[in-house]
Amino acid sequence: MPPESTRDQISDLILRVALRDRIAFDKLYAATSAKLFGTCLRVLKDRTEAEEVVQEVFIRIWLKADRFAVTAQSPMSWLIAVARHLAIDRLRARREAVAGLEDAAMEIRDPAPGPETRAVAAGERRQLDQCLDELEADRADAVRAAYLDGDSYADLAVRHDVPLNTMRTWLRRSLMRLRECLQR
């Protein structure tokens, strides 16, 4: 089935749900619940909570389906936005519930990265430095300044005495070369 017809079908189902059509609601649930569950699960990282939020999402859809026509969004975008917002609200509530425990734990916990994290980061840094060394010196300097120091493209163009679009091209091509090097 082409995506456009699916989009139209979901849109039609939402509009019918706004009219309190239970059959349309069942069909909408069947067509979209898996995607909305995945959205909630990605945010919450907890299956049980994601299932609960999906139930809340469909309650919200039943109660507020009439607002869909006002948004002019694609139907799945609207449904995913509802799911994502409810999942984020649940995540915030979870964080607030354990805030007191986290405060106590933060006093005990060492904020420095552990030995394994430091070793991995050092290896990645060595590999990045080797790949930067493969670039021309001025391009490597521009990449370091732009992406490690936060310099703007305009500042780099002035510093290297090149037009702004040339600097953008340098950086884009340099990043492509770095990606190729890092994938080796």
Backbone hydrogen bonds, N-H to C=O, Kabsch-Sander energy under -0.5 kcal/mol:
donor,donor_aa,acceptor,acceptor_aa,energy
6,T,2,P,-1.7
7,R,3,P,-2.8
8,D,4,E,-2.4
9,Q,5,S,-2.4
10,I,6,T,-2.7
11,S,7,R,-2.5
12,D,8,D,-2.6
13,L,9,Q,-2.5
14,I,10,I,-2.5
15,L,11,S,-2.2
16,R,12,D,-2.2
17,V,13,L,-2.3
18,A,14,I,-1.9
19,L,15,L,-0.6
19,L,16,R,-0.6
20,R,17,V,-2.4
21,D,16,R,-1.8
22,R,20,R,-0.8
25,F,21,D,-1.8
26,D,22,R,-2.4
27,K,23,I,-2.4
28,L,24,A,-2.7
29,Y,25,F,-2.5
30,A,26,D,-2.4
31,A,27,K,-2.2
32,T,28,L,-1.9
33,S,29,Y,-2.5
36,L,32,T,-2.4
37,F,33,S,-2.7
38,G,34,A,-2.3
39,T,35,K,-2.0
40,C,36,L,-2.4
41,L,37,F,-2.9
42,R,38,G,-2.3
43,V,39,T,-1.5
44,L,40,C,-3.0
45,K,41,L,-2.9
50,A,46,D,-2.5
51,E,47,R,-2.4
52,E,48,T,-2.1
53,V,49,E,-2.6
54,V,50,A,-2.3
55,Q,51,E,-1.7
56,E,52,E,-2.0
57,V,53,V,-2.7
58,F,54,V,-2.2
59,I,55,Q,-1.9
60,R,56,E,-2.7
61,I,57,V,-2.7
62,W,58,F,-2.3
63,L,59,I,-2.2
64,K,60,R,-2.5
65,A,61,I,-1.1
67,R,64,K,-1.8
68,F,65,A,-1.5
71,T,67,R,-1.0
71,T,68,F,-0.9
72,A,68,F,-1.0
78,W,74,S,-2.2
79,L,75,P,-2.5
80,I,76,M,-3.0
81,A,77,S,-2.3
82,V,78,W,-2.2
83,A,79,L,-2.5
84,R,80,I,-3.3
85,H,81,A,-2.6
86,L,82,V,-2.2
87,A,83,A,-2.5
88,I,84,R,-2.7
89,D,85,H,-2.3
90,R,86,L,-2.2
91,L,87,A,-2.5
92,R,88,I,-2.6
93,A,89,D,-2.2
94,R,90,R,-2.4
95,R,91,L,-2.4
96,E,92,R,-2.5
97,A,93,A,-1.9
98,V,94,R,-1.3
99,A,96,E,-0.9
102,E,98,V,-2.5
103,D,99,A,-2.3
104,A,100,G,-1.6
105,A,101,L,-2.4
106,M,102,E,-2.7
107,E,103,D,-1.1
108,I,104,A,-0.8
108,I,105,A,-0.6
109,R,105,A,-3.1
118,R,114,G,-2.4
119,A,115,P,-2.4
120,V,116,E,-2.5
121,A,117,T,-2.6
122,A,118,R,-2.5
123,G,119,A,-2.1
124,E,120,V,-2.5
125,R,121,A,-2.5
126,R,122,A,-2.4
127,Q,123,G,-2.2
128,L,124,E,-2.5
129,D,125,R,-2.9
130,Q,126,R,-2.4
131,C,127,Q,-2.2
132,L,128,L,-2.6
133,D,129,D,-2.0
134,E,130,Q,-0.7
134,E,131,C,-0.7
135,L,131,C,-0.5
135,L,132,L,-1.2
140,A,136,E,-2.7
141,D,137,A,-2.4
142,A,138,D,-1.9
143,V,139,R,-2.5
144,R,140,A,-2.6
145,A,141,D,-2.7
146,A,142,A,-2.7
147,Y,143,V,-2.9
148,L,144,R,-2.1
149,D,144,R,-1.6
151,D,145,A,-2.9
156,L,152,S,-2.2
157,A,153,Y,-2.5
158,V,154,A,-2.1
159,R,155,D,-2.6
160,H,156,L,-2.5
161,D,158,V,-0.8
162,V,157,A,-2.4
167,M,163,P,-2.0
168,R,164,L,-2.3
169,T,165,N,-2.2
170,W,166,T,-2.9
171,L,167,M,-2.6
172,R,168,R,-2.7
173,R,169,T,-2.8
174,S,170,W,-2.7
175,L,171,L,-2.6
176,M,172,R,-2.0
177,R,173,R,-2.3
178,L,174,S,-2.6
179,R,175,L,-2.5
180,E,176,M,-2.2
181,C,177,R,-2.5
182,L,178,L,-2.9
183,Q,179,R,-1.5
184,R,180,E,-0.6
184,R,181,C,-1.0
